[in-house]
Amino acid sequence: MDRIVGWRREDDADAEGWNAQRAALCDHTLTDCYEVTTPALVCHGTEDAVVDPAAGEALAEALPNGTHRAVDGGHCAFVESAQAVTDTLVGHLEDAGAFE
């Protein structure tokens, strides 16, 4: 996590980039998710202060074969709870027959 913070301090987006990312998050609708028919796993940190955890649930619900898994952690739960996310992902892939 310290490396991510260091990288962000040194080489992060400018104000225009941040505003564009914010607009994409706030203005996006889930209208085309029906086209994603493969099994999809949405992991979302339970303490995410950047993107409301309910957004992860909504995304999974909008996908025809979406599954939502809440994981401990914030916006970087994939780093903060890396083992739990990895275990969840491997289980999802096993259930989908990815290793057969």
C-alpha positions in Angstrom: 0.0 0.0 0.0 2.9 2.3 0.8 4.2 1.8 -2.8 0.8 2.8 -4.2 0.7 5.9 -2.1 4.2 6.8 -3.1 3.4 6.3 -6.8 0.3 8.4 -6.5 2.2 11.2 -4.9 4.8 11.2 -7.6 2.8 10.5 -10.8 -0.9 11.0 -10.1 -3.5 12.4 -12.5 -3.9 16.2 -12.7 -7.1 18.0 -11.7 -8.6 17.4 -15.2 -7.9 13.7 -15.0 -9.5 13.5 -11.5 -12.6 15.4 -12.7 -13.0 13.1 -15.7 -12.7 10.0 -13.5 -15.3 11.5 -11.1 -17.7 12.3 -13.9 -17.3 8.8 -15.3 -18.2 7.3 -11.9 -21.1 9.7 -11.2 -22.6 9.8 -14.6 -22.3 6.1 -15.6 -25.4 4.0 -15.9 -25.6 0.2 -16.0 -27.7 0.0 -19.2 -25.4 -2.2 -21.3 -24.5 -4.8 -18.7 -27.0 -7.3 -20.2 -24.4 -7.9 -23.0 -21.9 -9.3 -20.5 -23.1 -12.9 -20.3 -20.0 -14.7 -18.9 -20.0 -15.3 -15.2 -18.6 -12.1 -13.5 -17.4 -11.6 -10.0 -17.7 -8.1 -8.4 -15.6 -7.7 -5.2 -16.1 -4.5 -3.3 -14.6 -3.3 0.0 -17.1 -3.0 2.8 -15.5 0.3 4.0 -14.9 1.9 0.6 -15.1 5.7 1.1 -14.6 6.5 -2.6 -17.3 4.3 -4.3 -20.4 3.4 -2.2 -20.3 -0.4 -1.6 -23.9 -0.5 -2.8 -22.5 0.3 -6.3 -20.8 -3.1 -6.3 -24.0 -4.8 -5.4 -25.9 -2.9 -8.1 -23.2 -3.8 -10.7 -23.5 -7.5 -9.9 -27.3 -7.4 -10.0 -27.1 -5.6 -13.4 -25.0 -8.4 -14.9 -26.9 -11.5 -16.1 -24.4 -13.8 -14.4 -23.0 -11.4 -11.8 -22.0 -12.4 -8.3 -21.2 -9.8 -5.6 -18.8 -10.5 -2.8 -18.2 -8.0 0.0 -14.6 -8.1 1.3 -13.1 -6.4 4.3 -11.3 -3.2 3.4 -11.7 0.1 1.7 -11.3 1.4 -1.8 -8.1 -0.7 -2.2 -9.6 -3.9 -0.7 -7.8 -5.9 -3.4 -4.5 -4.8 -1.7 -5.7 -4.5 1.9 -7.4 -7.9 1.9 -5.4 -9.5 -0.9 -5.6 -13.1 0.4 -9.4 -12.9 0.9 -9.9 -11.4 -2.6 -7.6 -14.0 -4.1 -9.4 -16.8 -2.3 -12.8 -15.5 -3.4 -11.6 -15.1 -7.0 -10.2 -18.7 -7.1 -13.4 -20.1 -5.7 -15.4 -18.2 -8.3 -13.2 -19.5 -11.1 -13.5 -23.0 -9.8 -17.3 -22.8 -9.6 -17.3 -21.5 -13.2 -15.2 -24.5 -14.3 -12.2 -22.4 -15.3 -9.8 -25.1 -14.2 -11.3 -28.1 -15.9 
